[in-house]
Amino acid sequence: MKRRLFTAMLCALPMLAWGAYPEKPVRLIVPFTPGSITDVVARALAKGLDAELGQSVVVENRAGANGIVGTVAAMNSPADGYTLFMVGVTTGASNVSAFKSLPYDPRKDFEPIGLVADAPFMLVSRSDLPVKSVQDLIDYAKANPGKLSYGYGSGSAQLCAAQVVSMGGFTATPVGYRGVPQAMTDLMGGVLDFTIADMVNGLQQSRAGARCSPPPA
């Protein structure tokens, strides 16, 4: 599974009503914690936009509730073109299926600008778990039913982890976090057995000793 990241803006005033845009700093809302893949991509984007627009693009992290907190904050911002919003699989798609009702409509409340990045997921296990592959994890989980736990820091990671458990035919206890970095911290601390992480956080922890594999397709 890949997380696709888009930028979006609130439906803005007609261009003819604007002066020399932008006349003031632009806000870029990220609905996840600092250090998440959405945050990393947003900060790289903001740096490029700073130079292109000649105005500061300020990244604002508004994490919580699977990205809903930041999404609502963006939706309620003035529709004047000075608020941009990073939309990913979680806020733009999986939340629609995961929640009976949402305080926003990703298709109606935002105007898409363009695709920013594709970010593959990785399955990461703690270093002292006796597994070296996805199949090893499945076999170990089946031999130790109900003893494993996994973390997730977004709705898309939650769905991907649930897919691993379902396809593997084993049971594990899910634990939700405000963001992937927080889940990775508990993984490295031995609180979790495995998690689904983006490439940025997954590779970083792999260098620190965690074991990483691509999740099953």
C-alpha positions in Angstrom: 0.0 0.0 0.0 1.2 3.5 -0.7 0.2 6.8 0.9 -0.6 9.4 -1.7 -0.1 13.0 -0.6 -2.0 15.9 -2.3 -2.1 19.6 -1.6 -5.5 21.2 -1.4 -6.9 24.6 -0.8 -10.2 25.9 0.3 -12.4 27.2 -2.5 -11.0 30.6 -3.0 -12.0 34.0 -4.4 -11.8 34.6 -8.1 -8.3 35.5 -9.2 -9.5 38.9 -10.5 -10.4 39.8 -6.9 -6.8 39.3 -5.7 -3.9 41.6 -5.8 -0.4 40.3 -6.2 -0.8 36.9 -4.7 0.5 36.1 -2.1 0.6 39.4 -0.2 1.2 37.7 3.1 2.6 34.3 4.5 0.7 31.2 3.5 -0.3 28.5 6.0 0.2 24.9 5.2 -1.8 22.6 7.6 -0.5 19.1 8.2 -3.0 16.9 10.1 -0.3 14.7 11.6 2.5 15.0 14.1 6.0 16.4 13.3 8.2 13.7 11.9 5.4 11.9 10.1 5.8 11.4 6.3 3.1 14.0 5.7 5.0 16.5 7.8 8.4 15.7 6.1 6.9 16.1 2.6 5.1 19.3 3.6 8.2 20.9 4.9 10.1 20.1 1.7 7.2 21.5 -0.3 7.0 24.6 1.9 10.7 25.3 1.4 10.3 25.2 -2.4 7.2 27.3 -2.3 9.0 29.9 -0.2 11.5 30.6 -3.0 8.8 30.3 -5.7 6.2 32.6 -4.2 8.5 35.1 -2.4 6.5 34.6 0.8 6.9 32.4 3.8 4.9 29.1 3.8 4.4 28.2 7.4 3.8 24.5 8.2 1.2 24.1 11.0 0.8 20.6 12.6 -2.7 20.0 13.8 -2.7 16.3 14.7 -5.4 14.2 16.3 -8.3 11.8 15.6 -6.8 10.2 12.5 -6.2 13.6 10.9 -9.7 14.9 11.5 -8.6 17.7 13.8 -6.3 19.2 11.2 -8.8 18.6 8.4 -11.6 20.5 10.2 -9.2 23.3 11.1 -8.3 23.6 7.4 -12.0 23.4 6.4 -12.9 26.2 8.8 -10.2 28.6 7.6 -11.1 31.6 5.4 -11.5 30.7 1.8 -9.0 33.3 0.7 -6.2 31.1 -0.8 -3.9 31.6 2.2 -4.5 28.2 3.7 -3.1 25.0 2.0 -3.8 21.6 3.4 -1.9 18.3 3.0 -4.3 15.5 2.1 -3.3 11.9 2.3 -5.0 8.5 2.1 -6.2 8.7 5.7 -7.9 12.1 5.5 -9.0 11.8 1.9 -10.1 8.2 1.7 -9.8 5.7 4.5 -11.6 7.9 7.1 -14.6 7.9 4.8 -14.8 4.1 5.2 -13.6 4.0 8.8 -16.1 6.4 10.4 -19.9 6.4 10.1 -19.9 10.1 9.8 -17.3 12.8 9.3 -17.4 16.5 10.0 -16.0 17.2 6.5 -16.4 15.9 2.9 -13.0 15.5 1.2 -14.7 15.8 -2.2 -16.7 19.0 -1.5 -14.9 21.0 1.1 -11.5 21.3 -0.6 -10.2 22.1 -4.0 -7.3 19.8 -5.1 -4.1 21.4 -6.5 -2.0 18.4 -7.3 -0.2 15.2 -6.4 2.9 15.8 -4.2 4.3 12.4 -3.5 3.8 8.6 -3.3 5.0 7.1 0.0 5.3 3.3 0.3 4.6 1.7 3.7 6.9 -0.8 5.4 6.2 -3.5 8.0 8.6 -3.0 10.9 9.2 -5.4 13.8 11.2 -4.9 17.0 14.7 -6.1 16.8 14.4 -8.9 19.4 11.4 -10.5 17.9 12.6 -13.8 16.4 11.4 -13.0 12.8 13.2 -12.0 9.7 10.4 -11.8 7.1 6.7 -11.4 6.8 6.2 -15.1 6.7 8.3 -15.5 9.8 6.0 -13.0 11.6 2.9 -14.9 10.5 4.3 -18.2 11.6 5.4 -16.7 15.0 2.0 -15.0 15.5 0.2 -18.3 14.8 2.5 -20.1 17.3 1.8 -17.5 19.9 -1.9 -16.6 19.4 -3.1 -13.3 20.9 0.4 -12.4 22.3 1.4 -9.9 19.7 0.5 -6.2 19.5 0.9 -3.7 16.7 0.7 0.0 16.4 -0.5 2.5 13.8 -0.3 6.2 13.5 -2.8 6.9 10.8 -6.0 5.5 9.3 -4.2 4.2 6.2 -1.5 2.5 8.4 -4.3 1.0 10.5 -6.0 -0.5 7.4 -2.6 -1.8 6.1 -1.8 -3.4 9.4 -5.3 -5.0 9.6 -4.7 -6.4 6.1 -1.5 -8.0 7.2 -3.3 -9.6 10.2 -6.2 -10.7 8.1 -4.2 -12.1 5.2 -1.8 -13.8 7.6 -4.7 -15.5 9.5 -3.5 -14.6 13.0 -4.6 -12.4 15.8 -2.9 -9.3 17.3 -3.8 -6.4 19.5 -4.1 -3.0 17.7 -2.8 0.1 19.5 -3.6 3.6 18.0 -1.2 6.5 18.2 -1.3 10.2 17.2 1.4 9.6 14.6 3.8 7.1 13.2 6.8 8.6 15.1 5.1 7.9 18.4 4.3 4.3 17.4 8.0 3.8 16.3 9.2 5.0 19.7 7.1 2.4 21.5 8.2 -0.3 19.0 11.9 0.5 19.7 11.1 0.5 23.4 9.6 -3.0 23.2 6.0 -1.9 23.9 4.9 -3.1 20.5 5.9 -6.1 18.4 5.4 -4.6 14.9 3.9 -1.6 13.2 3.3 -0.2 9.7 5.5 2.8 9.0 6.3 5.1 6.1 9.7 4.8 4.4 11.1 7.8 6.3 10.4 6.5 9.8 10.9 2.8 8.8 14.3 3.2 7.3 15.5 5.4 10.1 14.5 2.8 12.7 15.9 0.0 10.6 19.3 1.6 10.9 18.7 1.6 14.7 18.1 -2.1 14.7 14.4 -2.7 13.7 13.6 -5.2 11.0 11.7 -3.9 8.0 9.8 -5.6 5.2 7.3 -4.5 2.6 3.8 -5.5 3.7 2.0 -8.1 1.5 0.4 -6.7 -1.6 
